[in-house]
């Protein structure tokens, strides 16, 4: 596998990168970041590019890959819909359209989130935008598109971009695993599920928490 990862300076992207670098089926990893992820590894190449809405200058470097794990995202808290739409839907589709044109055998894995609205008509702004992004990604000429909808995420020990929620309330995670196992998955499970989506495939295009866990087996 030759994998492109976005969002490697965030919690999910860092966790997915960690799994890719340590997985025997992954030969090469390209990360595209606005700032360095601070990781060095023989498999890893990093491109620092500040504007994901204008990828033309690096387009040639994005050819020759057969998987993209798109983990880049922003919080909708305090954000108006036009700006959230630009940073979520427009940015993602711009990169996906370029990748699908250059890499027709690529499998594209997109991280949206539990509660994403496939109807695009719900009351929650972020869920509508994420739903439209999922729907339109599945129309692109990739080999496969999988939309990952994790809920609560158990972090991987030792990684540096764990969100403060998990640092201070991590003691709740064992309890959540017992009372709501279909609402929680680990970063390791998300990373492995993405890798297995490429190598094994899956019969659903939208993966909820239980599907993510199933795909790690």
C-alpha positions as CSV (number, residue, x, y, z in Angstrom):
1,X,0.0,0.0,0.0
2,X,1.1,3.6,-0.8
3,X,-1.0,5.9,1.4
4,X,-1.6,9.6,1.6
5,X,-2.7,10.9,5.0
6,X,-4.1,14.3,5.9
7,X,-4.6,15.7,9.4
8,X,-1.5,14.0,10.9
9,X,-1.1,16.9,13.3
10,X,-4.5,16.1,14.8
11,X,-5.5,13.3,17.2
12,X,-7.1,11.0,14.6
13,X,-4.6,11.6,11.8
14,X,-1.7,11.0,14.2
15,X,-3.2,7.8,15.4
16,X,-3.8,6.6,11.8
17,X,-0.3,7.5,10.8
18,X,1.1,5.5,13.7
19,X,-0.7,2.4,12.6
20,X,0.3,2.8,9.0
21,X,4.0,3.2,9.9
22,X,3.9,0.0,11.9
23,X,1.8,-2.1,9.5
24,X,3.5,-4.6,7.2
25,X,1.1,-4.0,4.4
26,X,2.0,-0.3,4.1
27,X,5.1,0.4,2.1
28,X,5.0,4.2,1.8
29,X,3.2,7.1,3.6
30,X,2.9,10.7,2.4
31,X,1.6,13.2,4.9
32,X,0.4,16.6,3.8
33,X,0.4,19.2,6.6
34,X,0.3,22.9,7.2
35,X,3.1,22.3,9.8
36,X,5.3,19.4,10.4
37,X,4.0,16.4,12.3
38,X,7.4,15.9,13.9
39,X,7.6,12.2,13.0
40,X,10.5,10.6,11.1
41,X,10.4,7.1,9.7
42,X,11.9,5.3,6.7
43,X,8.4,4.9,5.2
44,X,7.4,8.5,5.7
45,X,7.6,11.5,3.4
46,X,6.1,14.9,4.4
47,X,4.9,17.8,2.3
48,X,4.3,21.1,4.1
49,X,1.6,23.0,2.2
50,X,-0.3,25.8,3.7
51,X,-3.3,26.1,1.4
52,X,-5.4,23.0,0.8
53,X,-7.7,24.9,-1.5
54,X,-4.9,25.4,-3.9
55,X,-3.0,22.1,-4.5
56,X,-1.9,22.7,-8.0
57,X,1.8,23.3,-7.1
58,X,2.1,19.8,-5.5
59,X,-0.2,17.9,-7.8
60,X,2.6,15.8,-9.4
61,X,3.7,14.6,-5.9
62,X,0.3,13.2,-5.2
63,X,0.3,10.6,-8.1
64,X,1.2,7.0,-7.6
65,X,-0.8,6.3,-4.4
66,X,-3.6,3.7,-3.9
67,X,-5.1,4.9,-0.6
68,X,-5.9,8.2,1.0
69,X,-6.9,8.4,4.7
70,X,-8.5,11.9,5.0
71,X,-8.4,12.7,8.7
72,X,-8.3,16.5,8.3
73,X,-11.2,18.4,9.9
74,X,-12.2,21.4,12.0
75,X,-14.6,21.9,14.9
76,X,-17.9,23.6,14.1
77,X,-18.0,25.3,17.5
78,X,-18.4,29.0,17.1
79,X,-18.3,28.8,13.3
80,X,-20.9,30.1,10.8
81,X,-22.1,27.6,8.2
82,X,-20.4,29.3,5.1
83,X,-17.0,29.1,6.7
84,X,-17.5,25.6,8.1
85,X,-18.7,24.5,4.6
86,X,-15.6,26.0,3.0
87,X,-13.2,24.3,5.4
88,X,-15.1,21.0,5.4
89,X,-16.9,20.3,2.2
90,X,-15.1,22.6,-0.3
91,X,-11.6,21.7,0.9
92,X,-12.2,18.0,1.1
93,X,-13.8,17.8,-2.4
94,X,-11.1,19.9,-3.9
95,X,-8.4,17.4,-2.8
96,X,-10.6,14.4,-3.5
97,X,-11.3,15.5,-7.1
98,X,-7.6,16.0,-7.8
99,X,-6.7,12.6,-6.3
100,X,-9.4,10.7,-8.1
101,X,-8.2,12.1,-11.4
102,X,-4.6,11.1,-10.8
103,X,-5.1,7.8,-8.9
104,X,-8.2,6.0,-10.3
105,X,-7.3,2.8,-8.4
106,X,-7.3,4.7,-5.1
107,X,-9.4,3.8,-2.1
108,X,-10.5,7.0,-0.2
109,X,-11.3,6.8,3.5
110,X,-13.0,9.9,5.0
111,X,-13.4,10.6,8.7
112,X,-16.7,12.3,9.3
113,X,-18.2,11.3,12.7
114,X,-21.1,9.7,14.5
115,X,-24.3,11.6,13.9
116,X,-23.5,12.6,10.3
117,X,-26.7,13.4,8.4
118,X,-26.9,11.5,5.1
119,X,-30.2,13.3,4.3
120,X,-28.4,16.7,4.3
121,X,-31.6,18.2,5.8
122,X,-31.3,17.8,9.6
123,X,-31.1,20.6,12.1
124,X,-27.4,20.3,13.0
125,X,-25.3,22.3,10.6
126,X,-22.1,20.3,11.0
127,X,-24.0,17.0,10.4
128,X,-25.6,18.3,7.2
129,X,-22.3,19.5,5.8
130,X,-20.5,16.3,6.7
131,X,-23.4,14.3,5.1
132,X,-23.1,16.2,1.9
133,X,-19.4,15.6,1.9
134,X,-19.9,11.9,2.3
135,X,-22.5,11.7,-0.4
136,X,-20.5,13.6,-2.9
137,X,-17.3,11.8,-2.2
138,X,-19.1,8.5,-3.1
139,X,-19.9,10.0,-6.6
140,X,-16.2,10.4,-7.5
141,X,-14.4,7.9,-9.7
142,X,-12.4,6.3,-6.9
143,X,-12.0,2.5,-6.7
144,X,-13.8,2.6,-3.4
145,X,-14.9,5.3,-0.9
146,X,-15.5,4.5,2.8
147,X,-16.9,7.0,5.2
148,X,-15.8,6.5,8.8
149,X,-18.1,7.6,11.6
150,X,-16.3,7.2,14.9
151,X,-17.9,8.3,18.2
152,X,-15.9,8.4,21.4
153,X,-12.3,7.6,20.6
154,X,-9.8,5.8,23.0
155,X,-6.4,7.4,22.3
156,X,-3.2,5.6,21.7
157,X,-0.8,5.9,24.6
158,X,2.3,7.9,23.9
159,X,1.0,10.0,21.1
160,X,1.2,13.8,21.6
161,X,-2.0,15.2,19.9
162,X,-4.6,13.6,22.3
163,X,-7.4,16.0,22.9
164,X,-7.7,17.4,26.4
165,X,-11.1,15.7,26.9
166,X,-9.4,12.3,26.8
167,X,-6.4,13.4,28.9
168,X,-8.6,14.5,31.8
169,X,-11.6,12.2,31.5
170,X,-9.9,9.1,30.2
171,X,-10.9,7.3,33.4
172,X,-14.4,7.2,32.0
173,X,-13.5,5.2,29.0
174,X,-13.5,1.7,30.6
175,X,-17.0,2.4,31.9
176,X,-18.2,3.6,28.4
177,X,-16.9,0.4,26.9
178,X,-19.1,-1.6,29.3
179,X,-22.4,0.4,29.1
180,X,-22.0,1.7,25.4
181,X,-19.6,-0.5,23.4
182,X,-21.1,0.7,20.1
183,X,-20.2,4.3,20.9
184,X,-16.5,3.9,21.5
185,X,-13.6,2.7,19.4
186,X,-9.8,3.0,19.8
187,X,-7.5,5.0,17.5
188,X,-5.8,1.7,16.8
189,X,-9.0,0.2,15.6
190,X,-9.7,3.2,13.4
191,X,-6.3,2.9,11.8
192,X,-6.5,-0.8,11.3
193,X,-10.0,-0.6,9.9
194,X,-8.8,1.9,7.3
195,X,-5.9,-0.3,6.3
196,X,-8.2,-3.3,6.0
197,X,-10.7,-1.4,4.0
198,X,-8.1,-1.1,1.3
199,X,-6.7,-4.6,1.6
200,X,-9.9,-6.6,2.2
201,X,-12.8,-4.3,1.3
202,X,-16.1,-4.0,3.2
203,X,-19.7,-4.4,2.2
204,X,-20.8,-1.0,3.6
205,X,-19.7,2.5,2.5
206,X,-20.7,4.1,5.8
207,X,-18.9,2.6,8.8
208,X,-20.3,3.2,12.2
209,X,-18.4,2.2,15.4
210,X,-19.5,-1.5,15.2
211,X,-18.4,-1.6,11.6
212,X,-15.0,-0.1,12.4
213,X,-14.5,-2.8,15.0
214,X,-15.7,-5.5,12.7
215,X,-13.2,-4.4,10.0
216,X,-10.3,-4.8,12.5
217,X,-10.8,-8.6,12.7
